[in-house]
């Protein structure tokens, strides 16, 4: 039986705020589910009959092939880096993470610019060797091209997770397999792949969620998928009901993927309980084999980072005189300030919920924790629909208040403001901030909190004087991760930004969509540079921790 | 009766059995009580319940006739006026010795705080180390800082969770004597938890033997440990 005493002792600022935040996260998603069962209209019948099949086939083709190729590239690279020594291995170890700094939509138009008729490759072949190539081999704007783009810019998810698993967990198994007379290839196939299955699946499911979230690449390449369809139904046809129906099918797909991931990962657990981690003694590759390993890493690094970055730098040098003006400065200010405000809010909310959850550690806190994490799996297009419906609903209910403040007030106030976009960022990226802060709290444990309480401090005082100072690194890393992700974000920003509000990412995408690829380069480079700095920061921080 | 515990019961989440089963005891002011038992007997849980870090499923605790917890009331840990010494000390790593000790003195002004700091540093023989950080201290010194920090706010009861478990044997004997001296000097009511009979013998006025959450014996140390 629940006692009044227990309820009273559980009610405090942290529990109340957590509850409010969780309700605010859940409500927009509920909007989607409530509207699924609205009667179908003519548009929907048309979509169902002629278009839906394409959306499903295209989305599935993209996730399947991108998944397979990222597994191949990510796993083989993580194996090479963890087990062998070859020229420039230390550089590639973190250099191979760098493709993540280039958002796929930027990669997409950069490669299109590189490979099309007027691009540097074809111009070079034409001008110097008089070679006219068959355009079909150089056309990246297709579903195959999209798979290439997603693979080359998203494989680091698989690479990072599998590498850190191999480094931490597998040394004794790999060494055992060697002692038992297995060669490298056999060890890889019979030992490494099966034991690192969980890590590989974890990485590839992040890749798949990113592909489903993408709007920029598929829109630019003209591939009809769920994301583009939701946008089109909403913007071009103004049909909320059909957009919601599409969003719910996409959610269903995500749901299946998450269950599949759990199923594939969860059946067997191979991680050790021992805390002793012996690093793998790496085998030196000499001569041809060493060169081969180097060449493979260099090839992937070049395609995934070096070539597109050099191309963007080249374009920047051509266009900076026209681009760098006061309007561009405003763009940077817009981007940085909205990313800053949203990241600060996300970190505050993540701290409140994470602190509540660690202190309570009950059924309710587990639900809170799961709810917070789910946002990252929901594609941007779906979040957008939920958030718009939610804000229009609020505007309708608050209209009388607006009128009291200003007689001539428009009906839609919040839903045409920047607040809606910030709210959507919070829904999507809260998981990243939360993960970081939760692990910070886990490391510190509860003993300092308890010591402070017995010394007369309340929960909030304890947080300010003790917890906050101890989880500062986690707060900082969470903040940087969220900040960079928001800076790169495209689908939410495109659909939810107020009229005439541009950020670096939307402007880059707009330029590229208007066939002004070179003009998009400076905005893209700024995004990439900030991302590279943050990746480097994390690589260094991660290394320090491992030591 | 200064501290009264009656019919205390407690079960951890997901535990099959109750960790504390019907625990009752009366303690006089100034008494030093030792709760003695094997690991897992629930002795640390008693301290956590007294400090307010756990909520009992039933039973009551009264300190100086004030109801601290029963079926209707629950006084928060920060309002209980109970000091606690943690097994692994829980010294705040980002604060110096002085700041750790002053942490619990929030209602004093600066002058009073500095005065009290000096008093407790003298008491535990740590004068001169107040600017050090916890990681710059030896195990024995850390232990004394933790004790000083718990004593500084002059709590009505001091709870000590395995105060000697992290020290080597030679140091244990020395610090046992010191702790006895300090407890006598401050005349504070204290309860300490231990699995070492030497601790109980040399410090406690009374011993309570706990097994699987139940009191199986209690009395003076010389009677309990006569064999």
Interface residues (C-beta under 8 A of the other chain):
Chain A: X3 X4 X5 X6 X8 X9 X361 X362 X447 X448 X450 X451 X452 X453 X454 X455 X456 X457 X458 X465 X466 X469 X470
Chain B: X13 X51 X52 X53 X55 X69 X70 X71 X72 X73 X74 X76 X77 X78 X79 X80 X82 X83 X84 X86 X88 X90 X91 X92 X93 X94 X103 X104 X106 X149 X150 X153 X159
